[in-house]
Amino acid sequence: MTLVLPGTQVEARGLAWEVVQTEPAGEQQRYRLRCLQGDLQGMEVDLLHPFEAIRPITTDFDPRRAGRLRQWQRERRERFRLRFETVRSAGERQERRSELGLGVGAGGQSP
């Protein structure tokens, strides 16, 4: 098995887990896993691979099926908010520079 990246869902010990972190441990690879089901849900354990079997869970990719709308909306709002804050803070910085008579104004001209 190749290195499994954090965020990947895997099967180990008969349960579904999410990989939280990976790091080398001598000849093996240490995986920190968070349980996704059953009585252990939310708990994290460290497993050494290949000493313990870890198998990535694969899902079929269907481009005709929509993804998670709420996740997409949340990410879109966050990108918009960050872009707006960046633009606003850049505008505030330019305005403050103009007030102080510092820097270069719009179009490469000095204020």
N, C-alpha and C positions, 0 to 999 in steps of 0.2 A: 504494500500500500504506500502511495506517495504521501507527502506531508498534507495534512488536512488543515485548512485555514480556520481561524476563529469565526464563529457565526454559522459554521456548517453543522447540519444535523447528522448525528451518527447513531448507530446502534451498538450498545455494549451491555453485557450482563443481562440481555433480554429486555432492555428498556431503551427508550429514545432519549438522547442527550443532545445538548448543544455545546460545541467546542468553545470554551472561553479563552483558553491560552494554550500555547504549545512552547516547549523548549527542549533542547537536547539534554539527555541524561546518560552520558557515556555512550554505550552502543545502542541505547534505546531512545525513544522519544517520550517525554512526559506530556500528557494531555490533561488539562483541567477541564472537566466536563460538568455542566449543569443539567440536572435531570428535568425532563419535560413532562413526565407523567407519573402516576401512581403515588404511593406514600412518600417517596423521596423527592417529589416535585419541588423544584427550587433549590435543592441541596446541591453542593458541589463536591466532587471527588477528584482525586488525581489518579490516573491510570498510566501504566508504562506499556507502551506498544513496542515490540510485538509480544511481550510477555502476556498481555491480555489483548484479546481480539477486539478491534474497533473497526466497524464497517460503515462507511458513509451511506446515508439514506438518500437514494436518488428518487427524483420525481420527474414525471413526464413533462416536457416543455410543450405547451400548446399555445401558439401565438394568437389563436382565435379567442382564447379565454382571457378575460380581463384580469388584471392584477388586483391587489387590495386597494380599493378606492380611498379609504381613510388614510392609509399610510402615504399614498401619493399626495393627497390634499395637505397633510401635515408637512411633508417635505417641501411642497411647493410654497406653502405659507412661510416656512422657515427661510427658504431661499429669497423670497420676496422681501421679508423683514430684514434680512442681513444686507441685501442690496440697497434697500431704502436707507438703512442706518449708515452704510458706507457713503452713499451719495450725500445724505444730510450732513454727516460729519465732515466730509470733504468740503461741502459748501460753507459750513461754519468755520472751518479752518481758513478758507480763502477770504471770507468776510472779515475774520479777525486779523489776517495779514494786511488787508486793505486798511482797516482802522488804524493799525500801527504803522502803516507806510512801509511794510516789508515785502520782500519777494517780488515775483513776477506776476502780473495780472493776466487776464484772458488774452489770448492772441499773442503772447510773448512780449507784451508791453509792460513797462514798469508803471506802477500806479502813480 
